[in-house]
Amino acid sequence: MNFSIHYLSIALIPLQNKYVELIRRWRNQSSVRTRMEYKKKISSQEQRTWFRNLDTWRNQYFIIRHQEQLGGVLQLSNIDYSHKKAEVGIFIGSPLWKGTCLPWLASYTLLRYAFESLGLSVLYAKVGQMNQRTIAYNQSLGFDFLKDLSRSFSIYHLTANRWKKKIYSFQDLIDRLAQSHPYQLMLNPPGEKVKLVENHSSGIQVQY
């Protein structure tokens, strides 16, 4: 991927080799991996093998950046362009970001990209059934319960039609987050069409 995605002060940077070890360290934190379906620690070799074999057409991973600070990872995985669907996920590696508005704004940015730029029709999120905070987090973005996947995990989903109805209601929330959070944000109205801007130094850049 030769583009990055920007909205407000959030930048989603495509995963590159220089970030692979960083996200492994984030992923191996007990606060992160114990919430995952696969809970074992990942070795450096396993991480390098995973990255080398990653199909970036169907699996898009992004580092979340805010004002030059890196904080976590977002993903669109198992993208099915024919049926216009994908799975979405996030984890935050920086302790400084936890409990802030930044993960929510990053997820909001990715959802706009998925629906408005990729033209997807539905997104799925796998959520631990006992993780009430993550369930509430997904619901705050518009995801609804779809089905139980196992005794431990459930699937939530968000359709493009529901997203279109929800997106304008987010502006007041974004305004409140900007006022209450120490990072001051430049606000733009949601619903603005995605613009593809030619950037000769870094390729295509998706900007909101």
N, C-alpha and C positions, 0 to 999 in steps of 0.2 A: 504494500500500500504506500503510495507516494503522496498522501494528503494527511492533514490534521483537521480536527473539528473544533470550532471555537464558538462559545456562547458566553456572554458576560465576561467574567474573569476566568472561566474554565477553559482549558485546552485538553483535548483528548489526542494523545500522541500515539501513533501506531507502535506496537511492540517491536523493539529492535534488539539486536544481540547484546548491546551494552546494558540493557535493562534486565536481562534474563536472570542474572544472579540476584539482583535486588528483589525481584518479585518472588524468587524462591525463598529468600530470607523472610519476606513478608508472609508468604503462604505457610511457612513452617512455624510461625508464632502460634502458641497454644490457643490464643484468643481467636485465631482465624481457622486453623485446621480442625479444631474440635467441632466447628459448625459445618464442616464440609461432609459430603457423603464419603469421600476417601480421606481418612483421618491420619494416615501414616505420614511421617516426615519424608520429604523428597530429597534425594541426594543430588549433588551437582551434576553427576553423569546422567541421571534420570531427567533432570531439567534440560540439559543440553540436547539429549535425544528427542525429548518432546518438542523443543523449539525447532530442531532441524527437520522434523517430520510434519510440522504444523502446516496444514492447508489453509493459507491465508485468504483464499477466495471464499471458503465456506466457514471460516473461523476467524473473526476479526477481534484482536485483543488490543486494548488501548491503556496506556499509562495516563492517569489523571494528574494534570498539572494546574496549579493555581499560583500565580505570581512567582514563577520559577521554583516553586516547591512541589515535589512529587509526593503523592499521598496514597495511591491505590491503583486498582486495576478494574476495568470494565470490559465486558466481552459480549459479542454477538456470536453464538456458536451454532453449528449445524444449520447454517443458513440454507434454506430451500427456496431458490429463486423462482422455481416453477410454481410452487404452491404458496409463495410469498409468506413464509413463516420462518421463525428462528427462535433460539433460546437466548435468554439474557441473564447476566450474572455480574456481581460486583463483590470485591472485598477491599477493605481499607487497611493499609499497612502502617500508616503513620499514626501513632497515638494522639498526636496533636489535632488530627482531623476528626477523631471520634467524638460524637456529640455535637458536631457543628453542622451547618447547612451545606457544606461543600459536597458530601457524597450525594445528597438529594439533587443538587444542581447539576452534578456530573451525570447522574442517571437521567434527569430531565433532558439534558443535551443529547445523550445517546438515543433516547426514545424519539426525539425530533428527527435525528439523523435516520433512524431505522424506518420511520413511517413517511417522512417527507422527502428524503433523498433516495433511499433504497426502494421505497414504495411497498414495504411489507404490509401484510394484512393482519397478522397476529403474532404476538410475542408470548413466549412461555417462560416462567420462572419456577425453578425448583426450590422449595422452601422447607426447612425443618419444621415439623409439626409442633415442636416444643419451643420454637424460637419466636416468641410473641413479638419481640421487637422487630424482627425481620418481616414478619407477616404484616405488621402495622405499616412498616416502611413501604412495602410493595403496594399495599392498599392505598397509601397516600398518593401513589403515582397512578392509581386507577386500575390496578390488577385485581381480578376477582378469582375466588377459589374455583377450580375446575374439577379436580379429582385427587384422591389419595393415590400416590405412587407406590407406597410401601407402608410399613408400620411407622416409619420415621419421617418420611418426606411426602409432601403434597405438591401438586402442580397448580400454579396460578396463571391466569392468562389475561392479556390486554389486547383488544381488537383495535384496528385503525378507526373504526366508527366510534367506539367509546372514547378513544384518544381525542378525536376531533371535538367531542362534546366536553371533554374535561379541560382541554388546554387553556381556554380563556379564563377558567376559574382559578388558574394557578398564579395569575399576575398579582393579585392581592397578597398571596402567600409569599411570593418572591419579594415584593415590596417590604413586607414585615421582616423577612429574613435579613434583608439588606440593612434595615434600620437597627436590628438587634445584634447583628454580628459585627465583630471588630473590623472585618474586611469590608471596605466600601465598594459597592458594585455599580457599574454603569448599566442601567436597565434599558432593555428594549422590549417592545410589546411582543408577547407570544403570538403565534399564528403567522408571523412574518415568513414569507416563502424562503426556502433554502436557496442560497445563491452559490453557484459554482464559479469560483474566481481563478483565472489562470495566474499562477505564480511561477515565474520562470526559474526561480532559485530552488523551489521545493515541490514543484509539480502542482497538481490540483489540490486546492485547499477549500474545504467546505466551511462556509462561514454563515452564521446566523445574524 
